[in-house]
Every structure is written in C-alpha cells, then in structure tokens.
Amino acid sequence: MTDLDFASFAEQARLVAVGEVTSVELVEHALGRIRRLDQRLNAFAYVLDDAALAEAAVRDATPSEQRGVLHGVPIAIKDENDVAGLPTAYGGAAFTTAAAADSEVVRRLREAGAVIIGKTRMPEFGIWPWTETSANGYTRNPWNPLRSTAGSSGGSAAAVASGMVAGAIGGDGGGSIRLPASFCGLYGLKCQRGRTSAAPNAHLWRSLGVIGPLTRTVEDSALIYDAITGSLPSDAWTAAPLAMTMSQAYRTEPGPLRIGFTTRLGGLSADAETTAALFATVAALRELGHSVTQVKPPFPEVSVAFMAQTAAGVAEEAERAEFAELLEQRTRTLLKLTGALRGRAEWAERAGIAAGAEFASTFFADFDLLLMPTTPTAAVPVGQLDGLGAVAASAKATKASGFTSLWNVLGNPAAAIPSGFSSDGLPLSVQLVGPPDGEPVVIQVSAQLERVRPWAQLRPSLA
C-alpha cells in the first residue's frame, strides 16, 4: 500500500478516488497513528474507533457517481462543534450529554464524504491561547513535546502536525486557528466573518468567531473550505459569495499585487527570528513579482470591543454547562468579573464592523494584502497557565494573541503561513491578511509562497 504517513488530505482523496487505497485503510492507518502518538501529545478528547471504521466501510460501498470531494478521508473535529453521539464539552469537564445531531459544518463534511474520526482538545471554551485545562492537562507540540501547541485549536493542530490526520477542524475567535498553526508549522486560514455556518448556534463568540480547517498544505485548506462554506438563515452573520472557489483560487496565479508589510501592531513587536522570517518572506514575494512596501497601517483600537464580545461569547457557552461547579476556577472568576463588559457586546459588534469598513476604505484602497507576524515568538513552553488566576492569565493571553485578534474584530480573512524555523528547531510563521471577502487572493499568494518556500515535507521527528 502507498505510504500514508503525512500524505496530504487532497492526496488521500485522490488515492481513494482511483482505488489505490480504501477509506477503511485510511481510517485504520489514522487510528494506528493516534494509538501510537496521542498518549504523548494529548490531541484527542474522543476517538471514534468503531464508528469511524463503520463510516469508512459505507464510504467504500458508495458508488463513484455519489461520492463527494472529501470522499473517504478521515478528519478530526474541535470539541466546540457538535458531533452526533459525543458530548460537546468545550474542552472542559462540565458537559457529559451527547449531541443529538451534527453541527452544520460536520454535516457538510460528511455530505462531502469525509469520515469523522474524533474530537480534539481545546482550552475551556477556547478562552486561552494555550491548550491547557485542569480537567485534561497539556496538549503538546509534536515538534517538541515540552512546548505548547498554542490554542484554542491546539488539539487539532497537534493531530495534523503529527500526521495522525491530514486535516482537522478548528475555530478562530481571536487567533485560535492561526496561533496553533504558527506554533505547529501548519497552514491556517481564518475565513471572512460569516463564510462558514455556526449552526446549531447563531454565532461563535458574537461577531468574532469562524470555523475552519488546519492543514499541512494550502490545497488541503482550500478543498475543505469549499466543502463547508455557506451560511444558513439561522446564522447571525453571512458573507458575500466568492467570485471563485478556494480550490480554483489555489490553481490560479494572482498577477502582480501591492503588498504592505509591518513588523509591529501598536506596541507589540515580534522577536528577532520571527522578524527575520517575515523579511525572508518579503524577499520571496518580491521575487514572485509583487510590489512589497513597509507600511504603518492605521490600525484601529479595538481591545474593548474584542474583550466585550469574548466575555459575552464565553458566558453564553458557559450557560449551557450541565455541571457548572466543574467549570475551571479561572472561568468562574472571569464570568464574575466581566458582567458589565458583557453588556456592551452589541455595541462592540457594531464598532468592530464600522472599524473594519474604515480600514478597508483606507489601507485596502492602496494595498491588496497585508503581511505581518502571526505570533510574537515560536512555540512557548507548556504550562503557560500554571498558577495564574483569571486576571493574570487574561493579560498574558492578550499579548500572545495581539497580532491575530484584530482581524476577528474587523472580520477580514487572514492566514498563518509557515516561514521557516527558529534556531532551536521550532516552526515560525507569517500572517497574510486580505481585504473583506479576500480569501481567494490570500489563497493564491499562500500557494505561491508554498511553491517557492515549501514546508509540508518538513516533519517533526516525534512522528
């Protein structure tokens, strides 16, 4: 059989389509890697051994004319999304009742032929940018298990970076796709606000959150996004239809673009190695024919709007808890401290949308894309929350997500793109931000960078 270790999601789909492997073989391979690696990484909250194999057998029996674009390929789901038969535990211990039905994104994945293999770890309610909980311990980085995966989609990132699966669903309300992509050497695109459905919920953290994949390749993210894109009438937010699919964008050259870059956002700057990686990316973009200019963008001040929506989103999810006494102490304290702030959530939504429109009319009138760091440093050690209460943890988290959370408030698509390694062998990342509804151009330039500075063949030795 073809060597499936680290085969891309798109390649696995092609292998199934031509009959070189079966879906059952793909799932058996993934389950084997999970059994071998997850005891060290703690990426999975639930693994669907028997159910995934049964689903794969159904996929193998499906006639070719009825097969979807993701047919037969295993995928993991972040534990804030409903998967029928499993609790939606939001990373903690306060939920035990199984979901009666799939969320809309999971339903669309199954409709496209993907096989749900399990659910992945996250910090409780996705509050923190490190995947650590009192109930479930640390989720560890495949590149160095003493380092963090970041968060909140840290379990999804660890599962993909280690080759347990080729793709996993995450969610991004302040950087939670891009931060773990950065720490784990993955590609992670936060789509435009409203691009994917939050159903059965009306929204994910008010106007901040979106649902999307973490993958090793740009093609894989484009393929998965094409399967899950689209909103429902019940969604609080919608996005304008794209002029092309993301897979079409992946296969299309963008032509010369105007790209601005910055190493700072307000008082936040990246360390020397991250900054050097950004300048190396600038050089690559210029070699590709783009006009790349260092800029000082008119970044709006949106910290209060971000905090108000985060506080409201966490409170709304916490209200669903079956056993509130099992919520983490930090969560309970945060809920007590943010009552007044939560009352400003609707104002915050309006302020963020207005700020996004203003930034689009100023910066994106002159530039097609913005390049900046994803994270201030490479992966930090595990234990970032040890000994910290809600206030100290919040202050630390604000700095860790400083380069990413702005784009949740404004709503723009933004991608974390691997950009080399630190001196101690940890992945580095740059962030490419697009205009409103600019996912196609972000995908196009990401694909160009992947071709001239490939990363997917670089793999952690742990795996």
N, C-alpha and C positions, 0 to 999 in steps of 0.2 A: 504494500500500500504506500501511497505517496507520503512523505514525511510531513506530518501535520503540525509539528511544533512551530508555532509562530506564523503559520500560514495566515494570510490576511482574510478578513471577512469576505471580501469580494472573491478572492481565490477559492475559498471554501465553497462559496455559492456556485462558482464555475465548475468545480470538481463534481459537485452533486449533479449539476445540470447535464454534464457529459457522461455521467455514470461511472466516473473513476473511483468515487467513494460514495457511500450511502450516508444518509443522515444519522442512522444508528451508529455507524462507525465514528462519525464526527462527535457525537454525544459521548460515546464510550471513551474516546480519546480525551475529551474535555473533563469528564468525570475522573479519569485516571490522574490527570494533572492536578485537579482540585484535591484529590485524596493525598497526593504526594506533597503538595506545596502549601496548602491552606493552613495546615497546623502551624506553620511558621509565620504566615502572613496575616491570617485572620481577616480575609477579604469577604467571606461569605457569612451571612446571617442564616440562610436556609439553602439547602441544596436539594433539588428535585430529582433524585436518582431515578426511581422507578417511573415517575410521571414523565420525566424528560425522555427516557427511553421509549415509553409508550407513545408519546407525541411524535418522536422521530420515526417510529415504525409507521405511523399514519402518514407522515410526510413521504416516506419511501413508497407507500402504496398509492399515492396521489398521481393521477395521470399527468403527463407533462404539460398538456394544454391548460391545466388548472393550477399550475404552480406559480408562486409569486417570486418577486425579485430577491427575496432573502431565503429562498426555499431550503429548508433542511439544516440551517446553520444555527448552532447554539448561541444564545445571548443571555447576559445577566441583567438584572433589574435592581436599581437602587431602592432601598427599603422605605421610600416615601410614596411609592407607586403601588396601587392595588394589583395583586396577582391572586386570582381566584384560588381559594383553598389555603392561603397563607395569611398570617397577620400582617397588617401594615403597621409596623412597630416604630417607625421614625427613629430607629437607632437605639431605642431605649427598652425599658422593661415594663412600661405602663400599659401595653396593649397585648392582648392574647387572642382575641376573637379573629377567626379567619375571614378574609374578604369574601363576599358572596360572588363577586364578578370582577373581571379585569378592568383596570383603568383604560381610558381610550387609547393611550399610547401603546399599552400592552396588547390591546385588542388588535390594533393596526399591525403590530409586529407579527402577531400570529396570522393575521389575514395575509400578510406578505410571505408567510411560510417559515418564519423564524421559530426556533424551539426555545422555550423559556427554561433555563437550566437552574435558576435560583435567584436569590435576592442578596444584595450586598450591603456591607456595613456602612454606617454613617454616624456622625455625632448626633446627639439627641436633637431632633427637629432641624438638623442642619445648622445649628446656631454658630458653631465654631469652625474655623478654617483648619482644623486638625481632627482626624478621625480617631477620637479617643472618648470612651464612655466609662462610667463607673460600673455599668452592667456588663460590658463586653470587652473592656481592656483596649489595648492599642491595635490599630491596623498598621502594618509595617510595610515599608517601601522595598520592592523587590531589588532595587539597585543597592540597597544597604539596609538590612532589617533594623538597624539602630536608628534609622531616620524615618521621619513622618511621610505619609502619602499626601499631606495636606487634607483639605476637606471642602465641602462636606461629602463629595462623591468619592471618598478615599477608597472604599471597598471596591467600587467599580474600576478605579484606576489601578489598584493592586492586581485585580483579576486580569485586566488586559495587559498590563506591563509584564506580568509573569507568564503570559501565554496560556493561562487557564481558559480564557475565552478570547476571541478576536475582537469582540465589541461588547460594550455594556452601556446601559442607560444611566445617565446621571441627571442632576438638576442643578440649576445655577441661579441663585438669588442674590449673590454678592461676589461671585467668582468660583462657585462650587464645582463647575466643570473645568474651568481654566486653571485654577490653583493646583488641583491634583494632576492635571495634565502636565503642568510645568514641573512639578516635583518628580513625576514618574516617567518623563520622556515620551509623552503621548501627544497626539493631536486632539484638541478640544475646542469645538466651535460653540459658543453661546449664540443661539439664533436671535433674530429680531423678536421683540416682545410680541406675543400673540401668534407666533409662527406654528407652535405646536399646542395641542389641547391639554389643559389641566384636568379635564373631566375624569372622575365624577365631581371634582371640586371646581368652583368657578374661577379660581386663580391659585397661584403658588406664591405666597408672600405678597399679596396685593399685586402691584404692577411690576414687581421686581423679578419674579422667578420665571424661568423657562425650563423645559425638559428637553434633553438631547443626549447624544452619544459621546462616549470617549472611545477612541480607536488608535491603532498604531499608524494608520495611513489616512491621507486626505480622501482618497477614493472611498474608503470604508465609511467615513462620516457622511459623505455625500449620499452614498447608497442608502444608509439607514435613515437619514433625514428625509429622503424622497418618500420612504415608506410611511413615516409618521407625521409628515407635515399636514397641517389643516386644522381648522378650529370647528367648534360646534356652537349652536345658538346659546348654549348654557355657559360658554366661556366669557369671562369678563373682558377679554382682550382679543382682538383679531389683528392680522397683518395683511397688507395688500398682497395679491397674488404676484409671484415672481415671474419675470419675463422668460426665464428658462429654469429647468430643474437643476438641482445642485449637481447631479451627475453630468448633465450637459455642460454646466459651467466647468466641471473638472476637466472635461475634454476640449475646452475652448480657450484659446490664447486671448488675453485681455487687451493686447496692444500697449503702447507706452502710457504710463499713468503718472499722475502727480502725487507723490507720497511725502507727507511730512513726518518727521520723527522727533521724539523728545526722550530724554533720559529721566525726566522728573515729572511729578504731578504735585503741584503745591510744594510743600516742604519735604515730600517723600522722594528719595533717590534710591537707586539700586547699588549693590556693591560692585567692586571693580570687575569681577569676572562676568557678571550679568551684563554690565555696561559694555564690556569688550565683545560679548556675544551679539549685542544689539548692533554695534558698529560693524561687525563682520557681516551681519545680515544686510545692513545698509549697502555695504560694498557689493554684495551679491545682487541686490536689487538694481543697483546702477549697472552692473554687468549685463543684467537682463534687459536693459534699455529704458528703465524708468527714471524719471526726474525725482531725486530724493533730496529733501531740504530740511535742515534742522530748524525747528519752529518752537514758539512759545504759545501753545494754543490757549484760547480764552476759556479755560476750564471753569465751569460754574461751581459754586459752593453748595453742595447737596447733602452734607453729612446729616443734618437734621431730618431731611426728607427720607434718607436711607434708614436711619435709626427708627423713625416713626413707623415705616412700613414693615421693617423687620420685626419690631416689637408686636405689631398687630398680627402679623402672619404667624409668629410663634404662639401667641395667645390663642388664636383661632384653632391651631392644630392641637395645642395642649388641652383645650376644652373637650376634645374627643377622647381623652385618656380614660380608660376603664378603671385604672388604679392610680389616681393622682398622687397617692402617697409614695408611689415608686418612681416618680419623676426625680431627676437629679436635683440635689440641693441648689446648684447654680441656676438651674432652670426655674425653680420655685422662687428664688431670690430675684431673678431677672423679672419675672412676672409681677412681683410685688413692687419693684422699683419703676416700672415703665407704664403704669396705669395712665398717667396724664399724657405721656408721649403717644400712647396708642390712640388717644382721642384725636390726634392730628393726622391720622392715616389718610383720610380722604383729601385733606389739603396737600399732603405730601405727594399723593398720586398726581394731582393737578400741577403741582410745582415741578415735578420731575418731567412730565410731558412737555410743559412750557419750556423748561431748560433744554430739553432735547431738541425742540423745534428751533430754538435760538442758536444752539451750537451748530445745527445742520445748516442754518442760513448764513452763518459766519464762517466757521472753519471749512465745512464741506462745500462751500461755494467756491473755494480756491484749491482744495485738495480732494483727491479721490479716496485716499486711505490715510490712516494714522498708524505709525509704528511706535511702540513703546515697550517697556518691560512688562512681563506678566506678574512676576513676583520679585521682591527686593533681593532675594538670595536663592541659592539652590536649597534643596530639602534640609530642613532643620531637624534636630534630634526629636525622637518620640518623647512624650512626657511634657508637652508644652502646657498642659492644663494642670499639671500636678501642683497641688497646694494653693491653687488660685480660686478666689471667690468670683462672683459674677462681675463685679466692677473691674477688678484687675484683669480678668480674662477678656472682658469687652474691650478694654484699652489696648491690650496686646493684639486682639483679633483685628481691630480697626487698622492697625499698621500693616498687618500681614496681608490684608485684602485691599490695601489702599490703591493699587493700580487697576483693580478689576471692578470694584463695587460701583464706581461712577457710571459704568456702561449699563448696569442694571437699572439705575435711576433714569438714565436718559433713554434706554431701550435699544441702543444700537447693537448690531451683531459684532462680535469680537472673538478672535480665535487665538488660542495658545499654540505656538508653533515651536517644536524642538529646535534648538540652536547651538548644539554642542554640549561640552561637558566641563565641569569645574576641575580644578587641579586634583581633587580627591575622588573623581570619577562619578560625580552626580550630574544628572541632566540639567541643562539650562534652557531657558525659554524666552521667546519674544512674543508680544501680543500685537495682532493686526486688527485694527478697528475700522469698520466700514460705515458708510452713511446709512440712514434709515433704509431698510429693505435691501441692504447691500450684501447679502450673503453670497450671491454669485461672484462678485468681484473679489471678495475675501477668499472664496474657494479657489478662484483662478490663480491668484498670486500665491496662495499657500501651495498649490500644486506646482507652480514654477519653482518655488524655494525647495520643495521636496525633491524635484528632479536634479537641481544643481547642488543641493546640500542634503543628500539622502540621510535618513535616520532610522528607518524601520528595520534595517538589517543589524542594527546595534542592539544587543540584548543583554539583560542582566545575567551575571554568572550564576546567581541563585537558581534561576530557572533551567 
